[in-house]
């Protein structure tokens, strides 16, 4: 992966992190001037390693809606492949399996996709935002929606994707060729007057300059290569990527096998120089001076008659090669930048008032009203803090902001350490999405008369993919609270269905009722649920977790967390529980993932034996392999 990144950075191209995050050490240039930093940072359904620092260190941010090799499917990284360095990058626990959900749980409509595009643009205003789609019938309609949703780039990925870890049935039978998807996307975008505001990319088993030129003629401006550069780096297509047994050391974390890796950046650079040379030759034959001139000239492609095959008899590809109508008289390539509306954001005011904190870490206190049209509040401020202070952020409580009113979606998304956001009112969906060390406090308006713990105060999918930080909510919330939480601490007074879904780290305290399917796919972290009515056992999904009583260190931590919640939110239920703690603590249940418990036990046993951290990690991986 580093070999590809170095090669791409040498020739001015862009490498992609993939969905597993990127080690922050790669953000710093090497002594010889090379860079191992991947320009394209991927944001997939698992949100692994998606922190404010990760997003700030990107030129492009890619929303992975689907994967060419297995469209519509999620993924699973088994525990024996979650080595310590993988766990560190993904903000998880070594030896504990990780699940990528099939959908993004903050995208259930094209409007939700538009919101995520807006969130990512706020997290790094200088980066382009991509949406990765897989070629299939109807992809043109989705591409039009992506353009309307103000993405900067849309990627049409072919069904020939080479991900060796995909199920064989998906590799062979799912998706369509990129040529079909690209032609449909180009025609649909042109017909709807949406082509000139978005860059179109194509990928999926591109191998030659001819592939690049055909993609350009069909409407692509940028071109992705994956399998071919890996073959240049030594891949022999063994198709054992998912088994951790790659014999040439590419798709494995096994140190012995990795020592066999023979690839060098120079090999990859040579390959792309030859690709570029072949592209130049084809362009000269077609009469184009530059690749940009060739984009969209589909009339230059003809169906090949010389190699007619009996299987191709009756196959009519003329709809693919139809010159798109151009009712809006636009260019067949991107020529107008998208307007993301960042100049109207409330964050501009927050950044202006926080200048002393951003420059010198001097504490500031800000009070502002907020309305539900103010979306993704705090994220651009977080970008400025991370850009100035790195992943560690500012000292705790350096920037304190008091909001009054109803917040729009994605309040406090990706907020780093040092920023405390207090909202007196209520909030929409996605509060604390991708939280990266900040603190979010939400409580009803001081003059409100309703009982907080009996009323909904915030929406769905709160704390999605949070990696660190704290969330305190006085009131109940909607579905999928803390889905894919990787390290944040959250206290709330009631949740809807699917709470703590796919959680891999952090701690959650629920001082009230839960909905159905609690802890589904939860492989790490711990949840504590106040259950005086005994309803929790019938609401838990027991596939990966078990229920325990609270005691010992857990009891101390829980009491401190509830006290902290009470001090921040003036919660009546927290006060009531603490006043009768010796009685109330017995009404809590601890939701503990089995694999996580096993790993913690192995770590504790190894530490008691006086082993070093490396030896402890080796013991954990041995246990994971069984």
C-alpha positions as CSV (number, residue, x, y, z in Angstrom):
1,X,0.0,0.0,0.0
2,X,2.8,2.4,0.9
3,X,4.6,1.4,-2.4
4,X,1.5,2.5,-4.4
5,X,1.2,5.7,-2.4
6,X,4.8,6.7,-2.9
7,X,4.6,5.9,-6.7
8,X,1.4,7.9,-7.1
9,X,2.8,10.9,-5.2
10,X,5.9,10.8,-7.4
11,X,3.9,11.1,-10.6
12,X,1.2,13.5,-9.4
13,X,-1.5,10.9,-9.3
14,X,-3.6,9.9,-6.3
15,X,-3.7,6.7,-4.2
16,X,-6.6,5.6,-2.1
17,X,-6.6,4.5,1.5
18,X,-9.4,2.0,1.2
19,X,-11.9,1.7,4.0
20,X,-9.6,0.8,6.8
21,X,-8.2,4.2,7.7
22,X,-4.6,5.3,7.5
23,X,-1.7,5.4,10.0
24,X,-1.1,9.1,11.0
25,X,2.6,8.5,10.7
26,X,2.1,8.4,6.9
27,X,0.9,12.0,6.9
28,X,4.5,13.2,7.5
29,X,6.8,13.3,4.4
30,X,9.8,11.0,4.3
31,X,13.4,12.1,4.7
32,X,14.1,11.7,1.0
33,X,11.1,13.8,0.0
34,X,8.8,11.0,-0.9
35,X,5.3,10.8,0.7
36,X,3.4,7.7,1.9
37,X,0.2,9.7,2.4
38,X,-2.7,8.6,0.3
39,X,-4.4,11.6,-1.3
40,X,-7.8,10.0,-1.5
41,X,-9.3,9.1,1.9
42,X,-12.2,6.7,1.8
43,X,-15.3,7.0,4.0
44,X,-17.1,3.7,4.0
45,X,-20.0,2.2,6.0
46,X,-17.7,1.1,8.8
47,X,-16.1,4.5,9.2
48,X,-12.9,2.8,10.4
49,X,-10.3,5.4,11.4
50,X,-12.4,8.3,10.1
51,X,-11.2,11.1,12.5
52,X,-10.9,14.8,12.0
53,X,-7.1,14.4,11.5
54,X,-7.7,11.7,8.8
55,X,-10.2,14.0,6.9
56,X,-8.0,17.1,7.2
57,X,-5.0,15.2,5.6
58,X,-6.9,14.5,2.3
59,X,-7.0,16.0,-1.1
60,X,-10.1,13.9,-2.0
61,X,-12.8,12.3,0.3
62,X,-14.5,9.3,-1.2
63,X,-17.9,8.0,0.0
64,X,-17.9,4.3,-0.8
65,X,-21.5,3.5,-1.6
66,X,-20.6,0.1,-3.1
67,X,-17.7,-2.0,-4.3
68,X,-17.2,-3.3,-7.8
69,X,-16.3,-6.8,-6.6
70,X,-19.3,-7.2,-4.3
71,X,-21.9,-4.5,-4.9
72,X,-24.5,-4.1,-2.1
73,X,-22.6,-6.2,0.4
74,X,-20.9,-5.3,3.6
75,X,-17.7,-7.0,4.8
76,X,-16.2,-8.7,7.8
77,X,-12.6,-8.7,9.0
78,X,-12.2,-11.8,11.2
79,X,-10.5,-11.4,14.6
80,X,-7.3,-13.3,13.7
81,X,-6.6,-10.7,11.0
82,X,-7.0,-7.7,13.3
83,X,-3.4,-7.3,14.2
84,X,-2.4,-4.6,16.8
85,X,-1.3,-2.1,14.1
86,X,-4.6,-2.8,12.2
87,X,-6.6,-2.3,15.4
88,X,-4.7,1.0,16.1
89,X,-5.5,2.4,12.7
90,X,-9.1,1.3,12.9
91,X,-9.6,2.4,16.5
92,X,-10.6,-1.1,17.6
93,X,-9.3,-4.0,19.7
94,X,-6.6,-6.5,18.5
95,X,-8.1,-10.0,18.0
96,X,-11.7,-8.9,17.8
97,X,-13.5,-9.1,14.5
98,X,-14.8,-6.0,12.7
99,X,-18.0,-5.7,10.6
100,X,-18.7,-3.2,7.8
101,X,-22.5,-2.8,7.6
102,X,-24.0,-3.3,4.1
103,X,-25.5,0.3,4.1
104,X,-24.2,3.6,5.4
105,X,-26.5,4.1,8.4
106,X,-26.6,7.8,7.7
107,X,-27.8,7.3,4.1
108,X,-31.3,6.1,3.5
109,X,-32.2,8.6,0.8
110,X,-30.5,10.9,-1.7
111,X,-31.1,13.8,0.7
112,X,-29.1,11.9,3.3
113,X,-26.3,11.4,0.8
114,X,-26.4,15.2,0.2
115,X,-26.0,15.7,3.9
116,X,-23.0,13.4,4.2
117,X,-21.4,15.2,1.2
118,X,-22.0,18.5,3.0
119,X,-20.5,17.1,6.3
120,X,-17.3,15.9,4.5
121,X,-17.0,19.2,2.7
122,X,-17.2,21.0,6.0
123,X,-14.6,18.6,7.5
124,X,-12.1,19.7,4.8
125,X,-13.3,22.6,2.6
126,X,-10.2,22.2,0.3
127,X,-10.9,18.5,-0.5
128,X,-13.1,17.2,-3.4
129,X,-15.9,14.9,-2.3
130,X,-16.4,11.7,-4.4
131,X,-19.2,9.3,-4.4
132,X,-18.3,5.8,-5.5
133,X,-21.0,3.8,-7.4
134,X,-21.0,0.4,-9.1
135,X,-22.0,0.1,-12.7
136,X,-25.5,-1.4,-13.0
137,X,-28.8,-0.7,-14.7
138,X,-30.0,2.6,-13.5
139,X,-26.7,4.0,-12.3
140,X,-27.2,7.0,-14.5
141,X,-30.2,8.1,-12.4
142,X,-28.1,7.7,-9.2
143,X,-25.2,9.7,-10.8
144,X,-27.7,12.5,-11.6
145,X,-28.7,12.5,-8.0
146,X,-25.1,12.6,-6.9
147,X,-24.5,15.6,-9.1
148,X,-27.6,17.4,-7.7
149,X,-26.4,16.5,-4.2
150,X,-23.3,18.6,-4.9
151,X,-20.6,16.0,-5.0
152,X,-17.4,17.1,-6.9
153,X,-16.7,13.7,-8.4
154,X,-18.7,10.5,-9.2
155,X,-16.9,7.2,-9.7
156,X,-18.5,4.5,-11.9
157,X,-16.8,1.3,-10.8
158,X,-16.9,-1.8,-13.0
159,X,-18.0,-5.3,-12.0
160,X,-14.5,-6.7,-12.7
161,X,-13.2,-5.3,-9.4
162,X,-10.3,-7.4,-8.1
163,X,-10.9,-7.5,-4.4
164,X,-9.8,-11.1,-3.6
165,X,-11.6,-11.1,-0.3
166,X,-15.0,-10.9,-2.0
167,X,-17.3,-13.9,-2.1
168,X,-16.7,-15.9,-5.4
169,X,-20.4,-15.6,-6.4
170,X,-20.2,-11.8,-6.1
171,X,-16.9,-11.7,-8.1
172,X,-18.5,-13.7,-10.9
173,X,-22.1,-12.5,-11.1
174,X,-22.7,-9.1,-9.5
175,X,-22.5,-5.7,-11.1
176,X,-22.1,-4.7,-14.7
177,X,-19.1,-3.6,-16.9
178,X,-17.9,0.0,-16.3
179,X,-18.5,0.7,-20.0
180,X,-22.2,0.2,-19.6
181,X,-22.4,2.2,-16.4
182,X,-20.2,5.0,-17.7
183,X,-22.2,5.4,-21.0
184,X,-25.5,5.5,-19.0
185,X,-24.1,8.0,-16.5
186,X,-22.7,10.4,-19.2
187,X,-26.0,10.3,-21.2
188,X,-28.2,10.9,-18.2
189,X,-26.0,13.7,-16.9
190,X,-25.9,15.5,-20.3
191,X,-29.7,15.1,-20.7
192,X,-30.4,16.7,-17.3
193,X,-27.9,19.5,-17.6
194,X,-25.8,18.1,-14.7
195,X,-22.6,17.1,-16.5
196,X,-20.6,20.3,-16.4
197,X,-20.6,20.5,-12.6
198,X,-19.1,17.1,-11.8
199,X,-16.0,15.1,-12.6
200,X,-16.7,11.5,-13.8
201,X,-14.2,8.8,-12.9
202,X,-14.2,5.2,-14.1
203,X,-12.3,2.1,-12.8
204,X,-12.5,-1.7,-12.8
205,X,-9.8,-3.8,-14.4
206,X,-8.2,-1.1,-16.5
207,X,-5.0,-2.4,-17.9
208,X,-3.9,-0.5,-21.0
209,X,-3.8,2.9,-22.6
210,X,-6.6,1.7,-24.9
211,X,-8.9,1.2,-21.9
212,X,-8.1,4.7,-20.7
213,X,-8.9,6.3,-24.1
214,X,-12.2,4.3,-24.5
215,X,-13.2,5.4,-21.0
216,X,-12.4,9.1,-22.0
217,X,-14.5,8.8,-25.2
218,X,-17.4,7.4,-23.2
219,X,-17.2,10.4,-20.8
220,X,-14.7,9.7,-18.0
221,X,-12.1,12.4,-17.1
222,X,-10.2,10.4,-14.4
223,X,-9.2,6.7,-14.4
224,X,-8.6,4.3,-11.6
225,X,-6.2,1.3,-11.6
226,X,-5.9,-1.2,-8.8
227,X,-5.3,-4.8,-9.8
228,X,-2.8,-3.9,-12.6
229,X,-0.4,-1.9,-10.3
230,X,-0.6,-4.8,-7.7
231,X,0.4,-7.3,-10.4
232,X,3.3,-4.9,-11.3
233,X,4.2,-5.0,-7.6
234,X,4.3,-8.8,-7.5
235,X,0.7,-10.0,-7.2
236,X,0.2,-13.5,-8.7
237,X,-3.7,-13.5,-8.4
238,X,-3.8,-16.4,-6.0
239,X,-7.2,-15.3,-4.8
240,X,-6.4,-15.9,-1.1
241,X,-6.5,-12.3,0.0
242,X,-9.1,-13.1,2.6
243,X,-7.1,-16.0,4.2
244,X,-4.0,-13.9,5.3
245,X,-1.8,-16.4,3.3
246,X,-0.7,-14.3,0.3
247,X,2.5,-16.0,-0.8
248,X,4.0,-12.8,-2.3
249,X,3.4,-10.7,0.8
250,X,0.9,-8.2,-0.6
251,X,-2.5,-9.0,1.0
252,X,-1.3,-10.3,4.3
253,X,-0.4,-9.0,7.8
254,X,1.8,-12.0,8.5
255,X,5.4,-10.7,9.1
256,X,7.0,-13.8,7.5
257,X,5.0,-13.6,4.3
258,X,5.3,-9.8,4.2
259,X,9.1,-10.2,4.0
260,X,8.6,-11.7,0.6
261,X,7.2,-8.5,-0.9
262,X,9.4,-7.5,-3.8
263,X,7.5,-4.5,-5.2
264,X,9.1,-1.0,-5.6
265,X,7.6,2.4,-6.4
266,X,9.8,2.5,-9.5
267,X,8.0,-0.5,-11.0
268,X,4.7,1.2,-10.6
269,X,6.0,4.5,-12.0
270,X,7.4,2.7,-15.0
271,X,4.0,1.0,-15.6
272,X,2.1,4.3,-15.6
273,X,4.7,5.9,-17.9
274,X,4.0,3.2,-20.5
275,X,0.3,3.6,-20.0
276,X,0.6,7.4,-20.6
277,X,2.8,6.7,-23.7
278,X,0.1,4.4,-25.2
279,X,-2.6,6.9,-24.4
280,X,-0.6,9.6,-26.3
281,X,-0.3,7.2,-29.3
282,X,-4.1,6.6,-29.5
283,X,-4.9,10.3,-29.0
284,X,-2.5,11.1,-32.0
285,X,-4.3,8.5,-34.1
286,X,-7.7,10.1,-33.2
287,X,-6.5,13.6,-33.8
288,X,-6.7,14.9,-30.2
289,X,-3.9,16.9,-28.6
290,X,-5.0,16.3,-25.0
291,X,-7.0,13.7,-23.1
292,X,-9.5,16.4,-22.1
293,X,-10.3,17.1,-25.7
294,X,-11.2,13.4,-26.2
295,X,-13.7,13.3,-23.2
296,X,-17.2,12.6,-24.4
297,X,-16.5,12.1,-28.1
298,X,-18.3,8.8,-28.2
299,X,-18.8,9.1,-32.0
300,X,-15.1,8.1,-32.3
301,X,-15.9,4.5,-31.0
302,X,-17.2,1.9,-33.4
303,X,-18.3,-1.7,-32.8
304,X,-15.5,-4.0,-34.0
305,X,-16.5,-6.1,-36.9
306,X,-13.2,-7.9,-37.5
307,X,-13.5,-10.3,-34.6
308,X,-17.2,-11.1,-34.7
309,X,-17.9,-14.1,-32.5
310,X,-21.0,-16.3,-32.6
311,X,-21.7,-15.4,-28.9
312,X,-21.9,-11.8,-29.9
313,X,-24.4,-12.3,-32.7
314,X,-27.5,-10.2,-32.0
315,X,-25.8,-8.1,-29.4
316,X,-26.6,-4.4,-30.1
317,X,-24.3,-2.0,-28.3
318,X,-25.5,1.1,-30.3
319,X,-27.4,2.5,-27.3
320,X,-24.1,2.7,-25.5
321,X,-22.5,4.6,-28.4
322,X,-25.3,7.0,-28.9
323,X,-24.1,10.7,-28.8
324,X,-26.0,12.2,-25.9
325,X,-28.4,15.0,-26.5
326,X,-27.2,18.3,-25.1
327,X,-30.4,20.4,-24.4
328,X,-28.6,22.7,-21.9
329,X,-25.6,23.4,-24.2
330,X,-23.0,22.3,-21.6
331,X,-19.5,20.9,-21.9
332,X,-19.2,17.1,-21.8
333,X,-16.7,17.5,-18.9
334,X,-16.6,19.4,-15.6
335,X,-16.2,23.1,-16.2
336,X,-18.2,24.7,-13.3
337,X,-17.4,24.2,-9.7
338,X,-20.1,23.0,-7.3
339,X,-21.4,25.6,-4.9
340,X,-21.3,24.0,-1.4
341,X,-22.7,27.1,0.4
342,X,-19.9,27.0,3.0
343,X,-19.7,30.9,3.0
344,X,-23.2,30.9,4.6
345,X,-22.3,28.5,7.4
346,X,-22.7,29.4,11.1
347,X,-19.2,28.1,11.6
348,X,-17.7,31.2,9.9
349,X,-18.9,33.2,12.9
350,X,-17.6,30.6,15.4
351,X,-14.1,30.5,13.7
352,X,-13.9,34.3,13.8
353,X,-14.7,34.3,17.5
354,X,-12.2,31.5,18.2
355,X,-9.1,32.9,16.6
356,X,-7.2,33.4,19.8
357,X,-7.9,29.8,20.8
358,X,-6.9,28.4,17.4
359,X,-3.7,30.6,17.3
360,X,-2.5,30.4,20.9
361,X,-4.8,27.9,22.8
362,X,-6.2,30.7,24.9
363,X,-9.7,29.7,26.2
364,X,-12.8,31.4,24.7
365,X,-16.5,31.2,25.6
366,X,-19.1,31.8,22.9
367,X,-22.9,32.0,23.1
368,X,-24.9,31.9,19.9
369,X,-28.5,31.1,18.9
370,X,-29.0,28.1,16.5
371,X,-31.8,27.1,14.1
372,X,-32.5,23.8,12.3
373,X,-31.2,25.3,9.0
374,X,-27.7,25.5,10.7
375,X,-26.4,22.0,9.6
376,X,-23.0,20.5,10.4
377,X,-22.3,23.1,13.1
378,X,-18.8,22.9,14.6
379,X,-17.2,20.8,11.9
380,X,-15.5,23.6,10.0
381,X,-14.3,25.0,13.3
382,X,-12.9,21.5,14.1
383,X,-11.1,21.5,10.7
384,X,-9.3,24.8,11.7
385,X,-8.3,23.4,15.1
386,X,-7.0,20.1,13.6
387,X,-5.2,21.9,10.9
388,X,-3.4,24.0,13.5
389,X,-2.9,21.5,16.3
390,X,-3.0,18.1,14.7
391,X,-4.8,15.0,15.9
392,X,-4.3,15.8,19.6
393,X,-6.4,18.9,19.3
394,X,-6.5,21.6,22.0
395,X,-6.5,21.2,25.8
396,X,-9.9,20.2,27.2
397,X,-12.4,23.0,27.2
398,X,-10.3,25.6,25.3
399,X,-13.3,26.5,23.1
400,X,-16.7,26.4,24.9
401,X,-19.7,27.2,22.8
402,X,-23.3,27.6,24.2
403,X,-26.0,27.2,21.6
404,X,-29.7,27.9,22.2
405,X,-32.4,26.6,19.9
406,X,-33.0,23.7,17.6
407,X,-29.9,22.3,15.8
408,X,-29.9,21.0,12.3
409,X,-28.4,17.6,11.2
410,X,-24.9,16.6,12.0
411,X,-24.4,18.9,15.0
412,X,-20.8,18.5,16.2
413,X,-19.8,16.1,13.5
414,X,-16.0,15.2,13.6
415,X,-15.4,17.7,16.4
416,X,-11.8,17.3,17.8
417,X,-10.5,17.6,21.4
418,X,-10.6,21.0,23.0
419,X,-14.1,21.9,21.7
420,X,-17.1,21.7,24.1
421,X,-20.5,22.3,22.5
422,X,-23.4,22.8,24.8
423,X,-26.9,22.8,23.1
424,X,-29.8,24.1,25.2
425,X,-32.8,22.9,23.1
426,X,-33.0,19.9,20.8
427,X,-31.2,18.4,17.8
428,X,-31.8,16.5,14.6
429,X,-30.2,13.3,13.3
430,X,-26.4,12.5,13.3
431,X,-25.4,14.5,16.3
432,X,-21.7,13.7,17.2
433,X,-21.1,11.8,14.0
434,X,-17.4,10.8,13.8
435,X,-16.7,12.6,17.1
436,X,-12.9,12.9,17.4
437,X,-12.3,14.0,21.0
438,X,-14.7,16.9,21.5
439,X,-17.5,17.0,24.0
440,X,-21.2,17.5,23.2
441,X,-23.8,18.3,25.9
442,X,-27.5,18.4,25.1
443,X,-30.3,19.3,27.5
444,X,-33.8,20.9,27.2
445,X,-34.2,24.7,27.4
446,X,-34.2,25.8,31.1
447,X,-37.8,27.1,30.8
448,X,-39.2,23.9,29.2
449,X,-41.8,22.2,31.3
450,X,-41.7,18.6,29.9
451,X,-40.1,15.7,31.7
452,X,-36.8,15.3,29.9
453,X,-36.3,11.5,30.4
454,X,-39.8,10.9,28.9
455,X,-39.3,12.9,25.7
456,X,-37.2,12.7,22.6
457,X,-34.6,15.4,22.4
458,X,-32.5,14.2,19.5
459,X,-32.9,12.2,16.3
460,X,-31.4,9.0,14.8
461,X,-27.9,7.7,14.3
462,X,-26.2,9.7,17.0
463,X,-22.4,9.2,17.5
464,X,-22.0,7.2,14.3
465,X,-18.4,6.1,13.9
466,X,-17.2,8.2,16.9
467,X,-13.6,7.5,17.8
468,X,-13.1,9.5,21.0
469,X,-14.8,12.2,23.0
470,X,-17.9,12.5,25.2
471,X,-21.7,12.9,24.5
472,X,-24.1,13.7,27.3
473,X,-27.8,13.8,26.4
474,X,-30.6,14.7,28.9
475,X,-33.6,13.1,27.3
476,X,-34.3,10.1,24.9
477,X,-33.1,9.7,21.3
478,X,-34.1,7.8,18.2
479,X,-32.7,4.6,16.5
480,X,-29.2,3.4,16.1
481,X,-27.6,5.3,18.9
482,X,-23.8,5.0,18.9
483,X,-23.8,2.7,15.8
484,X,-20.2,1.8,15.0
485,X,-18.9,3.7,18.1
486,X,-15.2,3.1,18.2
487,X,-14.1,4.9,21.4
488,X,-16.4,7.6,22.6
489,X,-18.2,7.7,25.9
490,X,-21.9,8.5,25.7
491,X,-24.7,8.9,28.4
492,X,-28.3,9.1,27.3
493,X,-31.7,8.6,29.0
494,X,-33.3,6.2,26.6
495,X,-32.8,4.9,23.0
496,X,-34.8,3.5,20.1
497,X,-34.2,0.3,18.2
498,X,-30.8,-1.1,17.2
499,X,-28.8,0.8,19.9
500,X,-25.0,0.2,20.0
501,X,-25.2,-1.7,16.7
502,X,-21.8,-2.8,15.3
503,X,-20.0,-1.0,18.2
504,X,-16.3,-1.9,18.6
505,X,-15.1,0.4,21.4
506,X,-16.0,3.1,23.9
507,X,-18.6,2.9,26.6
508,X,-22.3,3.7,26.5
509,X,-24.7,4.4,29.5
510,X,-28.4,4.2,28.9
511,X,-30.4,5.5,31.9
512,X,-33.7,4.3,30.5
513,X,-35.5,2.0,28.1
514,X,-33.9,0.5,24.9
515,X,-35.7,-0.5,21.7
516,X,-35.4,-3.9,20.0
517,X,-32.3,-5.5,18.7
518,X,-29.9,-3.8,21.1
519,X,-26.2,-4.6,20.6
520,X,-26.6,-6.4,17.2
521,X,-23.2,-6.9,15.7
522,X,-21.5,-5.4,18.8
523,X,-18.0,-6.8,19.0
524,X,-16.3,-4.4,21.3
525,X,-16.9,-1.7,23.9
526,X,-19.3,-2.0,26.9
527,X,-22.8,-0.8,27.4
528,X,-24.5,-0.2,30.8
529,X,-28.3,-0.1,30.8
530,X,-30.6,1.0,33.7
531,X,-33.3,-1.6,33.6
532,X,-35.6,-1.3,36.7
533,X,-38.5,-3.0,34.8
534,X,-36.5,-6.0,33.6
535,X,-37.3,-5.3,29.9
536,X,-33.7,-5.4,28.6
537,X,-33.3,-9.2,28.3
538,X,-36.1,-9.4,25.7
539,X,-34.6,-6.4,23.7
540,X,-31.0,-7.6,23.4
541,X,-29.6,-9.4,20.3
542,X,-27.5,-12.2,22.0
543,X,-25.6,-13.2,18.9
544,X,-22.3,-11.5,20.0
545,X,-23.0,-10.3,23.6
546,X,-24.1,-11.5,27.0
547,X,-25.6,-9.7,30.0
548,X,-23.8,-9.4,33.3
549,X,-24.3,-7.7,36.7
550,X,-22.3,-4.5,37.5
551,X,-19.7,-4.6,40.2
552,X,-16.1,-3.8,41.1
553,X,-14.3,-1.4,38.8
554,X,-17.4,-1.2,36.5
555,X,-19.4,0.1,39.4
556,X,-16.9,2.9,40.2
557,X,-16.7,3.9,36.5
558,X,-20.5,3.9,36.1
559,X,-21.1,6.0,39.2
560,X,-18.5,8.6,38.0
561,X,-20.0,8.7,34.5
562,X,-23.6,9.2,35.8
563,X,-22.3,11.9,38.2
564,X,-20.5,13.6,35.3
565,X,-23.7,13.4,33.2
566,X,-25.6,15.0,36.1
567,X,-23.1,17.8,36.5
568,X,-23.2,18.7,32.8
569,X,-27.0,18.4,32.2
570,X,-28.6,18.7,35.6
571,X,-30.3,15.4,34.9
572,X,-33.1,14.5,37.3
573,X,-32.8,10.8,36.7
574,X,-29.1,10.9,37.3
575,X,-29.7,12.7,40.6
576,X,-32.3,10.2,41.6
577,X,-30.1,7.2,40.8
578,X,-27.1,8.6,42.7
579,X,-29.2,9.5,45.7
580,X,-30.0,5.8,46.2
581,X,-26.9,4.3,44.6
582,X,-26.6,1.1,46.7
583,X,-30.2,0.1,45.6
584,X,-30.1,1.4,42.1
585,X,-26.8,-0.1,41.0
586,X,-28.4,-3.6,41.2
587,X,-30.9,-2.5,38.5
588,X,-28.1,-1.9,35.9
589,X,-27.1,-4.6,33.4
590,X,-23.7,-4.7,31.7
591,X,-23.8,-5.6,28.0
592,X,-20.5,-7.3,27.2
593,X,-19.4,-8.7,23.8
594,X,-18.0,-12.2,24.2
595,X,-14.9,-11.8,22.0
596,X,-14.0,-8.5,23.6
597,X,-14.3,-10.1,27.1
598,X,-12.1,-13.0,25.9
599,X,-9.4,-10.6,24.6
600,X,-9.5,-8.4,27.8
601,X,-9.0,-11.6,29.9
602,X,-6.0,-12.7,27.8
603,X,-4.5,-9.2,28.1
604,X,-5.0,-9.1,31.9
605,X,-3.5,-12.6,32.3
606,X,-0.5,-11.8,30.2
607,X,0.1,-8.4,32.0
608,X,-0.1,-10.2,35.3
609,X,2.8,-12.5,34.1
610,X,4.9,-9.4,33.5
611,X,5.0,-9.7,29.7
612,X,5.9,-6.8,27.4
613,X,3.3,-5.2,25.2
614,X,4.6,-7.0,22.1
615,X,4.4,-10.3,24.0
616,X,0.9,-9.5,25.2
617,X,-0.2,-8.7,21.6
618,X,1.3,-12.0,20.4
619,X,-0.7,-13.9,23.1
620,X,-3.9,-12.1,22.0
621,X,-3.3,-13.0,18.3
622,X,-2.6,-16.6,19.2
623,X,-5.9,-16.8,21.1
624,X,-7.7,-15.2,18.2
625,X,-6.4,-17.8,15.8
626,X,-7.7,-20.5,18.2
